[in-house]
Amino acid sequence: MAAVRVTVIAGGIGGARFLRGLREVVGRDAITVIGNTGDDVTMFGLRICPDLDTVMYTLGGGISAERGWGREGESFVVKEELAAYAEEPMWFGLGDRDIATHLVRSRLLREGVPLSAVTARLCARWRPGVRLLPMTDEPVETHVRLVDGRDVHFQEWWVRLHAGEPAVEISLQGKESARPAPGVVESLRDADVVVLPPSNPVVSIGTVLSVPGIRPALVECGAPVVGVSPIIGGAPVRGMADACLAAIGVETSAEAVARHYGARAQGGILDGWLVDEVDKAAADTLVEDGLPTRAVPLWMHDVEASARMAQAALDLAAAVRS
């Protein structure tokens, strides 16, 4: 499996940490990452791409290990100065080092450079060892409709409200005019394995798949598609994926997320599914229903643990293929 070409559809922290392990297994430059851009937002005149940056910083060695997002050794002087001017939003924390990335991206976008080319330019500095592609070059944003009827950007719901106000709908604004970024469809077509890491199934992987053309390309690709559960023992590994799942009427369980994705043989997208050992019963049930599933340790305590997870995904893909 050393020369395997892997395409990964990823969100932020969970996807980035999985990718660290996968890179250890298959080596540098064997991985293409299709990154979620639904979290993107414009604040203070700057275009911010949180998930792309988290993958780039994590694999490039610049991520804050404590927070899992933003830069290591960060300061927040500019944020404090903006607050002194009463500039909104004051709930979103842009670090001083991080702002440099957004300044460069925003200038290039204003000059007409597409986001995929901008991302490649930024990655030339960080050298993440993967090909990082935005899901689309078009500006799209995930919005959340709350029970009181308000429509807010996903970042406001997630960061300011901590997903504490129930959502009744989560949608990708602007997707009607979006198309896959250059290289996205080709990376699915040419892959030996496609992996859905333990990213949020609604606002990360689900958002990528909502871009016209990407889900059909995934369904039609010749590679086995293996997913890794973001739910362990009925709770999200990280973040508030349970609030997102509730918004679309899906139970917070490893089995329910697998059924949400669906087996490709039954009209869904999965050829295989990994759950944690505590969810072994779910694995048995899914196998009985026709979805190859294995129970393995899924906690990404360190790079070595992530690498073992990645190897388990590749092993399951090989078993499915054969």
BELCOR-V397169 format. One record per residue. N is the residue number from 1. SS is DSSP state (@ for helix, = for strand, . for the rest). PSI is psi in degrees with one decimal (* if undefined). BURIAL is # if it has 16 or more other C-alpha atoms within 10 Angstrom, else .. Layout:
n=N ss=SS psi=PSI burial=BURIAL
n=N ss=SS psi=PSI burial=BURIAL
//
This chain:
n=1 ss=. psi=3.9 burial=.
n=2 ss=. psi=-32.8 burial=.
n=3 ss=. psi=14.7 burial=.
n=4 ss=. psi=141.5 burial=.
n=5 ss=. psi=120.3 burial=#
n=6 ss== psi=130.8 burial=#
n=7 ss== psi=131.1 burial=#
n=8 ss== psi=129.2 burial=#
n=9 ss== psi=115.1 burial=#
n=10 ss== psi=151.2 burial=#
n=11 ss=. psi=-133.3 burial=#
n=12 ss=. psi=-103.4 burial=#
n=13 ss=@ psi=-50.8 burial=#
n=14 ss=@ psi=-44.6 burial=#
n=15 ss=@ psi=-41.9 burial=#
n=16 ss=@ psi=-41.9 burial=#
n=17 ss=@ psi=-36.1 burial=#
n=18 ss=@ psi=-41.0 burial=#
n=19 ss=@ psi=-33.0 burial=#
n=20 ss=@ psi=-42.7 burial=#
n=21 ss=@ psi=-41.9 burial=#
n=22 ss=@ psi=-39.7 burial=#
n=23 ss=@ psi=-33.6 burial=#
n=24 ss=@ psi=-32.1 burial=#
n=25 ss=@ psi=-47.5 burial=#
n=26 ss=@ psi=-8.5 burial=#
n=27 ss=. psi=170.2 burial=.
n=28 ss=. psi=148.9 burial=.
n=29 ss=. psi=17.3 burial=.
n=30 ss=. psi=1.6 burial=#
n=31 ss== psi=134.0 burial=#
n=32 ss== psi=131.0 burial=#
n=33 ss== psi=123.3 burial=#
n=34 ss== psi=107.5 burial=#
n=35 ss== psi=143.0 burial=#
n=36 ss=. psi=131.5 burial=#
n=37 ss=. psi=10.0 burial=#
n=38 ss=. psi=-24.1 burial=#
n=39 ss=. psi=-8.2 burial=#
n=40 ss=. psi=148.1 burial=#
n=41 ss== psi=151.3 burial=#
n=42 ss== psi=121.3 burial=.
n=43 ss== psi=137.3 burial=.
n=44 ss=. psi=31.8 burial=.
n=45 ss=. psi=6.6 burial=.
n=46 ss== psi=138.8 burial=#
n=47 ss== psi=120.5 burial=#
n=48 ss== psi=131.5 burial=#
n=49 ss=. psi=81.7 burial=#
n=50 ss=@ psi=-44.6 burial=#
n=51 ss=@ psi=-42.3 burial=#
n=52 ss=@ psi=-43.2 burial=#
n=53 ss=@ psi=-37.8 burial=#
n=54 ss=@ psi=-42.6 burial=#
n=55 ss=@ psi=-46.2 burial=#
n=56 ss=@ psi=-47.7 burial=#
n=57 ss=@ psi=-41.7 burial=#
n=58 ss=@ psi=-49.8 burial=#
n=59 ss=@ psi=-20.7 burial=#
n=60 ss=@ psi=0.5 burial=#
n=61 ss=. psi=18.5 burial=.
n=62 ss=. psi=4.7 burial=#
n=63 ss== psi=151.4 burial=#
n=64 ss=. psi=113.6 burial=#
n=65 ss=. psi=-32.9 burial=.
n=66 ss=. psi=-46.9 burial=.
n=67 ss=. psi=-32.2 burial=.
n=68 ss=. psi=-2.0 burial=#
n=69 ss=. psi=160.6 burial=#
n=70 ss=. psi=-178.2 burial=#
n=71 ss== psi=149.1 burial=#
n=72 ss=. psi=145.7 burial=#
n=73 ss=. psi=31.4 burial=.
n=74 ss=. psi=151.9 burial=.
n=75 ss=. psi=164.1 burial=.
n=76 ss=. psi=41.9 burial=.
n=77 ss=@ psi=-44.6 burial=.
n=78 ss=@ psi=-41.0 burial=.
n=79 ss=@ psi=-43.6 burial=#
n=80 ss=@ psi=-38.3 burial=#
n=81 ss=@ psi=-38.8 burial=.
n=82 ss=@ psi=-39.8 burial=.
n=83 ss=@ psi=-35.8 burial=.
n=84 ss=@ psi=-28.7 burial=.
n=85 ss=. psi=2.3 burial=.
n=86 ss=. psi=33.8 burial=.
n=87 ss=. psi=128.9 burial=.
n=88 ss=. psi=152.8 burial=.
n=89 ss=. psi=136.2 burial=.
n=90 ss=. psi=-5.9 burial=.
n=91 ss=. psi=-8.8 burial=.
n=92 ss=. psi=119.9 burial=.
n=93 ss=. psi=104.7 burial=.
n=94 ss=. psi=122.8 burial=#
n=95 ss=. psi=157.0 burial=#
n=96 ss=@ psi=-44.0 burial=#
n=97 ss=@ psi=-40.6 burial=#
n=98 ss=@ psi=-34.9 burial=#
n=99 ss=@ psi=-32.9 burial=#
n=100 ss=@ psi=-41.3 burial=.
n=101 ss=@ psi=-44.4 burial=#
n=102 ss=@ psi=-32.8 burial=#
n=103 ss=@ psi=-46.5 burial=.
n=104 ss=@ psi=-46.8 burial=.
n=105 ss=@ psi=-47.5 burial=#
n=106 ss=@ psi=-39.9 burial=#
n=107 ss=@ psi=-46.4 burial=.
n=108 ss=@ psi=-40.6 burial=#
n=109 ss=@ psi=-40.9 burial=.
n=110 ss=@ psi=-29.9 burial=.
n=111 ss=. psi=-2.1 burial=.
n=112 ss=. psi=7.0 burial=.
n=113 ss=. psi=128.1 burial=.
n=114 ss=. psi=154.1 burial=#
n=115 ss=@ psi=-36.9 burial=#
n=116 ss=@ psi=-41.0 burial=#
n=117 ss=@ psi=-36.5 burial=#
n=118 ss=@ psi=-44.1 burial=#
n=119 ss=@ psi=-41.6 burial=#
n=120 ss=@ psi=-38.2 burial=#
n=121 ss=@ psi=-44.0 burial=.
n=122 ss=@ psi=-39.4 burial=.
n=123 ss=@ psi=-20.6 burial=#
n=124 ss=@ psi=-28.8 burial=.
n=125 ss=@ psi=-45.9 burial=.
n=126 ss=@ psi=-22.4 burial=#
n=127 ss=. psi=64.0 burial=#
n=128 ss=. psi=-11.9 burial=#
n=129 ss=. psi=11.4 burial=#
n=130 ss=. psi=161.6 burial=#
n=131 ss== psi=112.0 burial=#
n=132 ss== psi=118.1 burial=#
n=133 ss== psi=133.0 burial=#
n=134 ss== psi=151.8 burial=#
n=135 ss=. psi=-29.7 burial=#
n=136 ss== psi=153.6 burial=#
n=137 ss=. psi=-17.6 burial=#
n=138 ss=. psi=145.9 burial=#
n=139 ss=. psi=115.6 burial=#
n=140 ss=. psi=154.7 burial=#
n=141 ss== psi=136.5 burial=#
n=142 ss== psi=129.3 burial=#
n=143 ss== psi=155.1 burial=#
n=144 ss== psi=127.8 burial=#
n=145 ss== psi=124.0 burial=#
n=146 ss== psi=168.6 burial=#
n=147 ss=. psi=-25.2 burial=.
n=148 ss=. psi=5.0 burial=.
n=149 ss=. psi=-10.4 burial=.
n=150 ss=. psi=145.3 burial=.
n=151 ss== psi=119.7 burial=.
n=152 ss== psi=154.0 burial=.
n=153 ss== psi=146.9 burial=#
n=154 ss=@ psi=-39.2 burial=#
n=155 ss=@ psi=-37.6 burial=#
n=156 ss=@ psi=-42.4 burial=#
n=157 ss=@ psi=-41.5 burial=#
n=158 ss=@ psi=-46.8 burial=#
n=159 ss=@ psi=-50.6 burial=.
n=160 ss=@ psi=-44.2 burial=.
n=161 ss=. psi=-6.4 burial=.
n=162 ss=. psi=34.3 burial=.
n=163 ss=. psi=26.6 burial=#
n=164 ss=. psi=-20.1 burial=.
n=165 ss=. psi=122.7 burial=.
n=166 ss=. psi=140.3 burial=#
n=167 ss== psi=144.3 burial=#
n=168 ss== psi=-13.0 burial=#
n=169 ss== psi=138.9 burial=#
n=170 ss== psi=123.1 burial=#
n=171 ss== psi=155.9 burial=#
n=172 ss== psi=109.6 burial=#
n=173 ss== psi=131.7 burial=#
n=174 ss=. psi=2.7 burial=.
n=175 ss=@ psi=-23.1 burial=#
n=176 ss=@ psi=-33.8 burial=.
n=177 ss=@ psi=4.5 burial=.
n=178 ss=. psi=154.0 burial=#
n=179 ss=. psi=158.8 burial=#
n=180 ss== psi=140.4 burial=#
n=181 ss=. psi=157.6 burial=#
n=182 ss=. psi=130.7 burial=#
n=183 ss=. psi=-16.6 burial=#
n=184 ss=@ psi=-55.7 burial=#
n=185 ss=@ psi=-40.0 burial=#
n=186 ss=@ psi=-36.7 burial=.
n=187 ss=@ psi=-31.7 burial=#
n=188 ss=@ psi=-40.5 burial=#
n=189 ss=@ psi=-38.2 burial=#
n=190 ss=@ psi=-2.8 burial=.
n=191 ss=. psi=151.4 burial=#
n=192 ss=. psi=-30.2 burial=#
n=193 ss== psi=140.8 burial=#
n=194 ss== psi=132.1 burial=#
n=195 ss== psi=134.0 burial=#
n=196 ss== psi=104.7 burial=#
n=197 ss=. psi=-178.9 burial=#
n=198 ss=. psi=57.6 burial=#
n=199 ss=. psi=165.5 burial=#
n=200 ss=. psi=121.8 burial=#
n=201 ss=. psi=-15.1 burial=#
n=202 ss=. psi=-56.7 burial=#
n=203 ss=. psi=5.2 burial=#
n=204 ss=. psi=-79.4 burial=#
n=205 ss=@ psi=-43.5 burial=#
n=206 ss=@ psi=-36.3 burial=#
n=207 ss=@ psi=-44.2 burial=#
n=208 ss=@ psi=-44.7 burial=#
n=209 ss=@ psi=-15.5 burial=#
n=210 ss=. psi=-10.2 burial=#
n=211 ss=. psi=124.2 burial=#
n=212 ss=. psi=128.3 burial=#
n=213 ss=. psi=-22.2 burial=.
n=214 ss=@ psi=-47.9 burial=#
n=215 ss=@ psi=-46.1 burial=#
n=216 ss=@ psi=-38.8 burial=.
n=217 ss=@ psi=-36.9 burial=#
n=218 ss=@ psi=-45.8 burial=#
n=219 ss=@ psi=-36.7 burial=#
n=220 ss=@ psi=-9.3 burial=.
n=221 ss=. psi=153.1 burial=#
n=222 ss=. psi=-7.8 burial=#
n=223 ss=. psi=148.5 burial=#
n=224 ss== psi=141.5 burial=#
n=225 ss== psi=116.6 burial=#
n=226 ss== psi=131.5 burial=#
n=227 ss== psi=152.9 burial=#
n=228 ss== psi=125.1 burial=#
n=229 ss=. psi=132.0 burial=#
n=230 ss=. psi=1.5 burial=#
n=231 ss== psi=129.6 burial=#
n=232 ss== psi=121.4 burial=#
n=233 ss=. psi=33.4 burial=.
n=234 ss=. psi=12.6 burial=#
n=235 ss== psi=149.6 burial=.
n=236 ss== psi=144.6 burial=#
n=237 ss=. psi=-39.1 burial=#
n=238 ss=. psi=151.0 burial=.
n=239 ss=. psi=-157.4 burial=#
n=240 ss=. psi=44.7 burial=.
n=241 ss=@ psi=-26.2 burial=#
n=242 ss=@ psi=-37.3 burial=#
n=243 ss=@ psi=-36.8 burial=#
n=244 ss=@ psi=-43.2 burial=#
n=245 ss=@ psi=-39.5 burial=#
n=246 ss=@ psi=-35.5 burial=#
n=247 ss=@ psi=-25.1 burial=#
n=248 ss=. psi=10.2 burial=.
n=249 ss=. psi=29.9 burial=.
n=250 ss=. psi=133.2 burial=#
n=251 ss=. psi=149.5 burial=#
n=252 ss=. psi=84.3 burial=#
n=253 ss=. psi=155.2 burial=#
n=254 ss=@ psi=-38.3 burial=#
n=255 ss=@ psi=-43.0 burial=#
n=256 ss=@ psi=-38.1 burial=#
n=257 ss=@ psi=-40.3 burial=#
n=258 ss=@ psi=-42.2 burial=#
n=259 ss=@ psi=-30.8 burial=.
n=260 ss=@ psi=-45.5 burial=#
n=261 ss=@ psi=-43.5 burial=#
n=262 ss=. psi=149.8 burial=#
n=263 ss== psi=138.8 burial=#
n=264 ss=@ psi=-33.2 burial=#
n=265 ss=@ psi=-16.3 burial=.
n=266 ss=@ psi=22.8 burial=.
n=267 ss=. psi=1.7 burial=.
n=268 ss=. psi=-146.9 burial=.
n=269 ss=. psi=-9.8 burial=#
n=270 ss== psi=139.5 burial=#
n=271 ss=. psi=-16.3 burial=#
n=272 ss== psi=158.1 burial=#
n=273 ss== psi=134.1 burial=#
n=274 ss== psi=132.2 burial=#
n=275 ss== psi=164.8 burial=#
n=276 ss=. psi=161.7 burial=#
n=277 ss=@ psi=-29.6 burial=#
n=278 ss=@ psi=-15.1 burial=.
n=279 ss=@ psi=29.8 burial=#
n=280 ss=@ psi=-37.5 burial=#
n=281 ss=@ psi=-38.9 burial=.
n=282 ss=@ psi=-39.6 burial=#
n=283 ss=@ psi=-44.9 burial=#
n=284 ss=@ psi=-42.4 burial=#
n=285 ss=@ psi=-43.4 burial=.
n=286 ss=@ psi=-37.7 burial=#
n=287 ss=@ psi=-43.5 burial=.
n=288 ss=@ psi=-30.7 burial=.
n=289 ss=. psi=5.9 burial=.
n=290 ss=. psi=6.5 burial=.
n=291 ss=. psi=110.7 burial=#
n=292 ss== psi=121.2 burial=#
n=293 ss== psi=138.9 burial=#
n=294 ss== psi=147.0 burial=#
n=295 ss== psi=118.0 burial=#
n=296 ss=. psi=163.1 burial=#
n=297 ss=. psi=128.4 burial=#
n=298 ss=. psi=1.7 burial=#
n=299 ss=. psi=123.9 burial=.
n=300 ss=. psi=72.1 burial=#
n=301 ss=. psi=-31.5 burial=.
n=302 ss=. psi=-179.4 burial=.
n=303 ss=@ psi=-38.2 burial=#
n=304 ss=@ psi=-42.4 burial=.
n=305 ss=@ psi=-39.5 burial=#
n=306 ss=@ psi=-37.5 burial=#
n=307 ss=@ psi=-38.6 burial=#
n=308 ss=@ psi=-38.8 burial=#
n=309 ss=@ psi=-46.1 burial=#
n=310 ss=@ psi=-41.7 burial=#
n=311 ss=@ psi=-38.7 burial=#
n=312 ss=@ psi=-38.7 burial=#
n=313 ss=@ psi=-42.5 burial=#
n=314 ss=@ psi=-37.1 burial=#
n=315 ss=@ psi=-41.0 burial=.
n=316 ss=@ psi=-39.4 burial=#
n=317 ss=@ psi=-42.1 burial=#
n=318 ss=@ psi=-40.0 burial=.
n=319 ss=@ psi=-41.9 burial=.
n=320 ss=@ psi=-43.5 burial=#
n=321 ss=@ psi=-40.1 burial=.
n=322 ss=. psi=* burial=.
//
